[in-house]
Every structure is written in C-alpha cells, then in structure tokens.
Amino acid sequence: MSTPSVCPTGGKSLEIAQPAGESGFRFWAVCLVALLAAPFNALWIVHMEGVRDLGQPTIVSVFYNVIFIVFVVTSLNHLVRLVSPRRALSQAELLVLYVMLSVLTSPAGLDTLQILTCTITGPYRFGTPESGWQELFFQYLPEGMIVSDPVALNNIWAGGGSLYQPENLNGVLGPMLRWWAFLSALWIAPLGLAVLFRRRWIESERLTFPIVHLPLEMTRPDARLFRSRLMWMAFGLAATIQLLNGLHLIYPVVPQVPVKFQQVPAMNLASQLLDRPWNAIGTFGVAFYPFIIGLALLLPMELPLSCVLFYFFFKAQMIFCSHAGLTQYPEFPYLKEQSFGGYMALLVFSIWAGRSYYRDVLARAVGLLRKPIDRDEPLSYRAAVLLFLAGAAYVIGVGVNQRMALWVSIAFFAQYFVMTCVVGRIRAEMGLPTHEMERLGPAVTMGNGLGKRILGDQNLTSLSLFFGFTRGIRNVPFPHQVEGLKLMERSRGSSRRLLYAMAIAVVVGIGCALWAEFHLAFENGFGARWRDLPGWLSREAWEQLVGWINVPKGIDRGRAEAALIGFVFYFGAMVLRTQCLWWPLHPAGFALSTTYFMDHMWFPFLIAFCAKWTLTRYGGHQISRGVALFALGLILGDITIGCGWSLYGIARSFNAWQFWP
C-alpha cells in the first residue's frame, strides 16, 4: 500500500485494490473498446467543430467530449457495481479509457488536422492567376503532401460526393498516407520524453496535475462525488443555464441566461471604448462560463489572480502604445513574442532546477551510470531516448524531403518538440483551462523572426506546408500521455501497458481523424455546408507566405528583443518566487495572458479567485472541500448538457446551442 494523497475534494484518495478478475486481458479489452469508438469520436469532433460549429472541445485543456463519455460510462459502471461488483470496471480501467480517448481525440482537433487539411488544399484551390501565387511560390511547393488533383479539390469544396469515389480517393490517398506516417512519428516520439520527465515531474517535484483531478474523482469506486449534494446543486445550476440558453435559441420566448459576451452586445466592453487611445484595447468582454469558473476554482489562488493582472498589464501596453503613437510598427509591442520568451523560460527554468536529475538520466541512457534508476520506468532511459531520437530523425528527414534545408528542418522540429514539452509542463504544473499558443509555433516564429533574407523562398514555402499542425499547439497528445502516467501512478495501473496503448492510439487516432475530415469534406463541402472556417484557414498560411516573400527581411530585432524581454522577465520572476514565498503572483500568468481565449476567461478567473479567497479565508478547511465539490459540479453540469445539445444539433442537422466558446 502506498501513502494516501490528498485529493481535490479535501479528503484522502482511496487506495485502489485491483479486483481479483483484473488482468492484462481486461486492460486490452478496455483499450479495444476505446479504439473501436475512435471513428465515431472523430466524426463527432469534426462535425461539431468543423461542419456545424456546435462547440470546440479541443481548444480547452479538458477535452469535454471525453469527460462526457467517461461520465456516462462511469455512471453506468456504478450501476453494474451495485449488481455485480466483480464485473464492474476498476478505477484504473476507467482511467485507461479516459487517457485513450484523450489521445484519440487530439489528432481530430481544431489545431491539428482540421487546420492542416485546409492548409494542404489551399494552394491549388486559391492559386488563381489573379492571386499571383503561381508565379510567386508554386515552383517551390513540395507536391507529395499537398492535394493538387483538380477534380478532388473541386469536390472537396463543392460537397455532395463521397470520399470513396475513385476520382476523389485517388486525389487524396497519397497525401493522406504520407501525413499519417509523418504525424504518427511526430507524436509517438514524445512518449520517450514522457518517460524521461515522469519521475522528476511526478515523484520529485510532485507537480499537482490539476487537470487529472476531475477524472480521478469521477471514477472513484466509492462514488463519493456522486453522493455529494453540493456537487449536484452546482450540476443543476450549470445544467439549467445551458438548458435555458439552448431552448432560447430554438424558442426565443424562453428567457436566456447570458454567459458569453457574444450573447449580449453590451457584454463586450470594448464596444463602448470608441476614442483613441482606449479603442486600442481590442476585444474586452465579460463572460460567466460555469465550467471555466469551476476549472479556475480547482487551481491555486495565485494562478487565476496572476492571469487576470497580467491580462490587464498587456491591455495597458496596447493602450500606451496607441497613446504614444507607436501604432506604425506592425504588431508592436509584440505581445506574442513576449509570451514566447516566457514559454521558453518556463521550460528552461524547470530543466535548470532539475539539472542533476537530467544529468543522471542522460548518464544512464548512454551507459555511464550503472545505478538502475530507471528500473521502475515504463521504458529504460536508453530505450526512451532512442524512441525520441528515431521519431525526431524521421520527421526531420521528411522536412528535408519537403525541400527544407537540413538546418532549417532541425531548428523547426527542435522548436516544435520544445513547445510540446512546454504544453505538457503547463498542464502538469498549473492545469489552466487553456494553453493556447496561437501563431507561436515554429512556422510563424521562424518566418517572422528570420525572414526571406536568411531562410529564402524555398524554406519559407516548406515552413508554410507545416503551418497547419503548428498554428496553435493546443491539442497535441503529449500532455495527455504524461497525465496518463500520472493517473496510472495514482490508480496503481500498469504504466508500461498504457505506454504501448497510447502509441497505438496515436496511430489509430490519426487515421480516424484523416478519414473523418475527408469523409465529411467530400460529403458537406468546405464551401457548401461547412462552417465558414475553411475559406480563410485554407489561405492563411499562403497569404502569410506572400507577405514574407514580397517584403524581404532578415532578423526582426523588435521581435527578438520582445522574446528576450519575456524570457528574462519570466526567469527572474521564477527566481524571485522561489526565494520569496510570500510573492503573490505566478509568472505563468505572464506567458499565458496574451492569448485570444483569455478575453473569454479573465472574468470567470476573477470570479473564481474572489469566491475562493473569501470562502477559504473565512470558512476554513470544510469550506475548501465544498468549493472543490461545487467546482466539479459546475464542470460536469456545463459539459453534460452542452454535449447533449451538440449531439441533438448533429441529429437534427441544425446549429444548436454551443456553450463554449
């Protein structure tokens, strides 16, 4: 028996004794169920986020389609446990289902294949004589991973056809298979990094992994969460709000409860700020998303407070620059580059703080350390390093094959893997509701930062090909893979089996997502019954490329200086935080508060901070447990009814209520 650990509801986690009937067979049976559900899950995600615009589950840290499925399965499992306890799934098995579904969902997300498929169909669709693209960069286009067949392209945009018609399948099959192999290597390789980071993050630093608290509490064998009146009160409150808003969309006579600033124009405060310099503030709205409030209530209080204060700090920068007349510099004061520097410092600081651990890991991997410090790991450190290097070498080779210079390909994928690790670290340490890195991926940062004079037209064109899966870096599988290892540690499941299962899930998830995307594209048409995203997403990377080619620049000193300022600020703030425990702000707020979705979340964060500070200050430990239960109820109520409206909209073929964003 291991030492019980504190759970978010304030009590102690039960030690999970595995049922007598549990075996490797049951583990793989659960995995098989998840894999069989993968095609339907991919169709749901693409239909919800792409075709119908019924919500965007993959742009938040918690994939709420997965929470909905696990909530339904767990509820049924509790009924089975009442009738036949030995036939019920254990907590570890339910958590395996949760992890598998999360990994399977990642490829179908908005920031992966939904943008990628638009990007690879864009050049030959919009490269008309009027656009000038053909003369500008078509000679640099690498052909193998782009859809160029005119018949298939026309049918993708017109709809009303089928992927399985020979002329359509022949036009997209080659690019589909090449992307399948490439993305499989790209996302299996970080499994090696997950093994290398596991002991440091989980056992040494004891990072809290706030996001895993919800599935842990949902799947507890004692069903304590489901017996809490406070949880059900919060569940009912959030569910009622979503029911009313959904019914209002269908029957306007039903009153609505505004929770999104798009619902009522007056909730967008920026619409009231018309005079210079205040109109430089950009989007500035008030929202009351119940599940965002719930997620924020589960965080340490300094995180929501820090995000809100730094959000206002960045808004103040925009107003000051307008007042000072600095608007002639595009994108000044380079808020995204400031965030980029902060993200880099976040990872560098964590590695620097654990430098002795990582030194031992590398020594063990190359055979210089005989002590078996990796004896309890899912893979030996040598195998983990080889797994990562093999995947990295393959994707770098693909970059070279797509006409990138070798050094550019190495730099591109090095930054991509660094950003992947940053996302994993943010979720493990902070668990914020979103970790959006919009337009901070290597395609944009290298193109903006180095320009045509250093990279040249060919490298810039090849970078643009890889823009699709690096635009936002929100729904990469790596953080779910690390969280899976944490969940197995908490539930005493098999990390080694889960590692193999997650590798399989990556391959199956990519295949299902590619199939779902093209299946629905030929059926509905990007330019017909699809929402309005493909029109501009298909052009975004290539219009950006036109700007890079037509305005030849070298190193952009302004962006580089902003990134350096962000790095120094974050690193210094972390040093200050470790030396002064009283310091009230977490520098993560600096890195995260420039994102678009912080416009949606700053007010829920402020509500959560004020409520939690007041209740815990004057209510004591018992109130703290109640806050966590109430938060979990808000999340589950919002997600359950929200996903119900999504399924209803798909079944009835209309744009039903979407509770986020």
Buried (B, 14 or more C-beta within 10 A) or exposed (E): EEEEEEBBBBEEBBEBEBBEEBEEEBBBEBBEBBBEBBBEBBBBBBBBBBBBBBBBBBBBBBBBBBBBBBBEBBEEBBEEBEEEEEEBBBBBBBBBBBBBBBBBBBBBBBBBBBBBBBBBBBBBBBBEEEBEBBEBBEEBBBEBBBBBBEEBBBBBBEBEBEBEBEEBBEBBEBBBBBBBBBBBBBBBBBBBBBBBBBBBBBEEBEBBBBBBBBBBBBBBBEBBBBEBEBBBBBBEBBBEBBBBBBBBBEEEEEEBBBBBBEBEEEBBBBBEBEEEBBBBBBBBBBBBBBBBBBBBBBBBBBBBBBBBBBBEEBBEBBBEBBEEEEBEEEEBBBBBBBBBBBBBBBBBBBBEBBEEBBEBBBBBBEEEBEEEBBEEBBBBBEBBBBBBEEBBEBBBBBBBBBBBBEEBBBBBBEBBBBBBBBBBBBBBBBBBBBBBBBBBBBBBBBBBBBBBEBBBBBBBBBBBBBBBBBBBBBBBBBBBBBBBBBBBBBBBBBBEBBBBBBBBBBBBBBBBBBBBBBBBBBBBBBBEBBBEBBBEBBBBBBBBBBEBBEEEBEEBEBBBBBBBBBBEBBBEBBBEBEEEEEEEBBBBBBBBBBBBBBBBBBBBBBBBBEBBEEBBEEEEEEBBBBBBBBBBBBBBBBBBBBBBBBBBBBEEEEEBBBBBB
